[in-house]
Each structure stands twice: as structure tokens, then as C-alpha cells.
């Protein structure tokens, strides 16, 4: 493929991802079809399938990957201001919760259609998504924990955030920094003590 052709293909993929996000926010995954996405993107069905030969499942995977990258950037900015491990963990959890609940498309999937979303995140895909999210978080926590521990904590915190958002607690609101602090103090930091996890630096 020529450089120009690759640029066009990348542009088409970006348009499809953006269009899919708008469709998901408006009508959810269950009611979003390939035709809906193509119409929203202003391209033909054939053009869409050239960009995403696997159809809707590959489009959804691309959307999740793109949004995961945006979430990672948001968390990176939040963690950059933290001066210690507790601050980094609280900032991570709070920033992730706020971003996930404010993102209309992701919020629709998580809160209105969790069963539908989980069919796209089950088994290997779920493990891959958690592994990617956990590894990105582990890199951020690497300033405060040794590499082996940061990897385990990264995936664990990712699972905690997803769990609390899907099954909210009356006591702990992760969108409130104080609520995120309660989660860290009650569950995360004691676990690190139990692991006798060495702190970096």
C-alpha cells in the first residue's frame, strides 16, 4: 500500500471509530449496526468493510483500544501531580472513574448494556484489555513500586475500578477523591503491606 493509501486507510478507520462512538452514545451497542456506523461516518458499507474486514466486532475492539488510550492519557496527567504512592493510587482511581462515567459511549456500554459489553470483552479479549490497562498503570506506578509489584497492582486496581463502577457501593463513590481514598486505604494499601511490597526509591 502506498503512503497516500495508508493515510487514507488510517483516516477512514479514525472516522469509523469516531462515528461508532457517536452511535454507541446515542443508541447503545445492541441497536448499532454496521449500516448505522457507515451512514454516520459518511462512507459506504463496502468502504467500511475494507477498513474493518471483521465487521462490527473488530470495530468495537478498535473503539475500545482507542478509548483505552485516551483513558491512559487522562490518568497519566492526574498521576503526574502525585508526590507519593497513595496520592498516585487515589489520582489513578478517581481520574479513571470520572472519565469512564463521563464518556457517553463507554458509560452506555458499562451501565446500560453491561451484558452486551461483556460479550465483547470475554475470555481472551477481556484478559487482553485488562493486561493492557494494567501494564499502562504499572508503568505509572513504577515511580513508587518495584517493577514486579507495580505490574500486579496495576491489574488489580484496574479490576477494582471496573468492579466498583459496574456494581456501585453506597459508601464509596470513586468519582469523589475522598471515596477513591477510602478504597485505597481500605483495600489497596493494606494488601501491599500484606505482600511486603518493596517501595521504589
N, C-alpha and C positions, 0 to 999 in steps of 0.2 A: 504494500500500500504506500502511495506517495505521501510526502509530508503534508501536502494540502488535503489529501484524502483522509489522513489520520486526524487532522484538525477538524474536518467536517464531522467525522465519526464521533470524536470527543464532544463536539458541540451538540450533536444530536443526543448523545447519552445524557448530557447535562440538562438539556431541555426536557427529556423524558423523565428524569429524576425529579426536576422541579415541578413538572406537570403532575406526576404521581403524588407528590406531597400535597398539592392543592386538592386533588381528587380525594385523597385519604382524609384530609381535614374536613372536607365538605360532606362526604358520604360514607366514609369508612371503607375498610378493605373488602368486606363481604359484597358490597354493591359496586365496587370499582372494577370495571372491565378493561381489557386491552384497548377496545374501541374508545372508551372514555378517556384513557390516557393519551391516545393518539390524537383525538379531537382537541383535548386541552393543550397539547404540545404544538398543534397546528401542523402535524405531519400525517402521512398516510400510514395505514396499518402495515404495509409492506416495508416502509422505511423504519418503522419501529422494530419490526422483527429482524431487520438487518442489523440493527444496533443491539438488540437483545434476542438472539435466536431462541433462547429458552422460554420466552414469553413472560407471563406475569410473575412467576416465581423468581426469575433472575432479575426482574425489575425491582421487586420488593427487596431482594438481597442487596441490590445496588443502593437503594434508598436507605436501608439500614446502615450500610457501610458509610455512606456519605454523612448521615446524621450522627453516627458514632464519631466520625472525625470532627464534626462541629462541636459535639459534646466534649471531646477531649481538649479542644482548644479553649473552651469555656472553663474547664476545670484547671487547665494549666495557668490561666490568668488568675484564678482565685487562689491557687496554691502558692503562686509566686510571692504573695504578700505574707505568707505564714512564716513565723520565726521558729516554730518547734513542731514536733510530731503531732501533738494534739491539735494544734492550730491547722496543720496540713490536712488532717483527717476530717475535722469539722468543716473546713472550707470545701474539701472534696465532696463530702456527702451533701452539704447544703447547696452547693452550686449545681450538682447533678440533679438533685430533686427539683430545684426551681426550674432548671432548663427543661427537664423531661415533662413537667406538668404544664409549662407554658407553651411547649411546642404542640400546636393544634393537631398535627397529623399523628405524632407519636402518642400524645395523650388519648386520642380517639382509639388507637390500637390497644394501648395499655389498659384503659379504664372502661371503654365501651365494648371492645371486642377482644378481650384477653385470650379467649379460647382460639379465635381465628389467628391471632398473632402467634400463639404458641405452636400452631401447626407449621409455621414458617421458621420457628426457632427450635424445633425439637431435635433431639439426638445430636448428630454431628454439628448441625448449624448452631444450635444453642451453645454447645461446648466451644465452638469456634468464636462466636460472638463474645462469650464470657472471657475466653482466653485473650482475645484482642483487647477488650476493655480492661481486663486485669493487668495485662502487660503494660499498657499505657499508664495506668495508675501506678504500677510498680515502679516505673521509671521516675515518676514524680516523687514517690516516697523514698527513692533511693538516697536522697539527701539526709534522711533521718533514720533509715534502717539498712541493715546489711542486705546484699542482693538476694540471698535465698529467702529471707523473711519477707522482704518487700514484695516478692512475687506471690507468696501465699496470701499476704494481707491484701494485695491488690485485687485478687479474685474474690476473696472473702467479702471485702467491702462492697464490691460490685454486686454480689449475690444479696447482701443485706439491703442495699438500696432498692433493688428490683423487688425484693420480697416486701419491704415496708410500703412501697408505692402501690403494689398490687393488692396488698392486704393491710390497709391503714390501721394505725394504732390510735386510740382515743387520747393517749397520753403523749405520744411522740410525733410531732409534726416536723418532718425533715426539711420542709421549706422555711422553717424558722431556725436560725442559727442556734438558738437555745435548745431546740428539740434535737438537732444534729449533735449538739454537745452531750445531751443525755445519752444518746445511743453510743457515742464514742466512750464516754465514761463508764457506762454500764456493761457494754459488751465487747468493745474493741480493745481498749487499753488493758482490762483485766486478762483478756486472752493472751495478749503479748507478754504480760507478766508470767502467766502460766507456761508459756512457751520458753520463758527465759530468753527472750529475743534480744540479741545484742543491738544496741542503737549505734548507728554510724556516727563518725565524727567525735 
